[in-house]
Amino acid sequence: MNEVYRKSLIKNIEENFKDFQSILYSLQQKDSEENRSSSDTLRDFFTTLMAVEEDVFEMRLKKIIDRENPYLPAIIPDKIKRQNYYDDGTLQEVIEKFLEQKKKLIKFLLNVPYGSWEKTGFHEVEGHVTFEEFIRRMIRNDKLNMSQIRDKYIKIDTDK
């Protein structure tokens, strides 16, 4: 991996953060207009995302950087969610925590040494996976999650 590519991955994470901010601002506006069940569904969606991302951050990314070829268990969202400590708070509070979590990831990535992006961990199901590959997956998953939020929760008025 070259330095230019590493920087482009970080830039993609930063762009995803900005896109999330924009989408979540729309959701916050909408939250006051929508019914309670929609708000609860969104809270559940974001608490699951936060729990999975925290697990990836703490149990995968940091382990790859700190150890030599660490064992990385498979992600089981339901299990992670049961252990989740993000369940408290309103949709607004959950969104703020989610954005803070994204900022923490960006700060971490900016401080990961260039050579560490090639380090690997041994994934329970997939075998050796590089730090870089986890970041590429996070970028892809963020885009999928944003698309899902737009499609499911943000209605665009096409009559205008």
Secondary structure, DSSP 8 states (H G I E B T S, - for coil): --HHHHHHHHHHHHHHHHHHHHHHHHHHHHHTTS-HHHHHHHHHHHHHHHHHHHHHIIIIIHHHHHSSS-EE----HHHHHHT-S---S-HHHHHHHHHHHHHHHHHHHHTS-GGGGG-EEEETTTEEEEHHHHHHHHHHHHHHHHHHHHHHH----TT-
